[in-house]
Amino acid sequence: MDYRINNEALVACTVAQVVHHGCTSLPVVVGVTNLLLQERLRRKALKAEGYDELARIVGQLDGGLLTIIMNSLVMMIQGGCLTYHDNRLGLTDQGLKMCDEMADGKSKILTKTIGFIPKVLKKIEPVQPEALFNRYLIAL
């Protein structure tokens, strides 16, 4: 049986896993999380070639999830799972433990989303993700 989790929980878990995979810049974490949760755009991004095509796809991200992402970040920081300093996020020991516990496969949607993190990060890494997602957040 797939455990049901709400949007904030899914986003919080996704944020933690993005940080766990080595992405610490706040704008990039927010942008990647938004991209991961929008299946149609995620598929396009994984097929994209180069900065211009990725920028066009990232430009299609809307701000609809932004409030949920920011709420989840605040909950994770206040809950002691994430740290925030100088526009960088980090995992605490509690956050690392939470990431390990997510690997149980009890939520199909979370498992699927987490599975795309390395692919998305590998795709955006060569194209200056800071510039890509700073532009996205400024546009919102």
TAPE-V539605 format. One record per pair of residues at least 6 apart in sequence whose C-alpha atoms are under 7 Angstrom apart, sorted by the first residue. I is the first residue (numbers start at 1). GAP is how many residues later the second one is. D is the distance in Angstrom with one decimal. If there is no record, write none. Layout:
I;GAP;D / I;GAP;D
This chain:
2;104;5.7 / 2;105;4.9 / 2;106;6.0 / 3;103;5.8 / 3;104;5.0 / 4;103;6.9 / 8;60;5.9 / 8;64;5.5 / 10;100;6.5 / 11;58;6.1 / 11;61;6.4 / 12;60;5.0 / 12;61;6.6 / 12;64;6.8 / 14;19;6.4 / 14;100;6.5 / 15;14;6.6 / 15;18;6.2 / 16;79;6.9 / 16;83;6.7 / 17;82;6.3 / 17;97;6.8 / 18;11;6.6 / 18;99;6.5 / 19;70;7.0 / 19;71;6.6 / 19;72;6.9 / 20;71;6.9 / 23;6;6.4 / 24;64;5.2 / 24;65;4.8 / 24;66;6.4 / 25;62;6.2 / 25;63;4.8 / 25;64;6.4 / 26;61;5.6 / 26;62;5.6 / 26;63;6.3 / 27;103;7.0 / 27;106;5.8 / 27;107;5.9 / 28;101;6.3 / 28;102;6.0 / 28;105;5.5 / 30;39;6.8 / 31;102;5.7 / 34;31;6.6 / 35;6;6.5 / 35;7;5.5 / 36;6;5.7 / 36;77;6.5 / 41;16;6.5 / 45;9;6.0 / 45;12;6.5 / 46;74;6.4 / 46;77;6.6 / 48;6;6.0 / 50;77;6.8 / 51;76;5.3 / 55;77;6.1 / 58;78;6.6 / 59;77;6.0 / 63;77;6.4 / 76;6;5.5 / 77;6;5.7 / 80;12;6.8 / 80;14;6.8 / 81;10;6.0 / 81;11;5.3 / 81;13;5.2 / 81;14;3.9 / 82;7;6.5 / 82;8;5.4 / 82;9;4.6 / 82;10;5.6 / 82;13;6.2 / 83;6;5.5 / 83;7;5.0 / 83;8;6.2 / 83;9;6.7 / 84;6;6.5 / 105;6;5.8
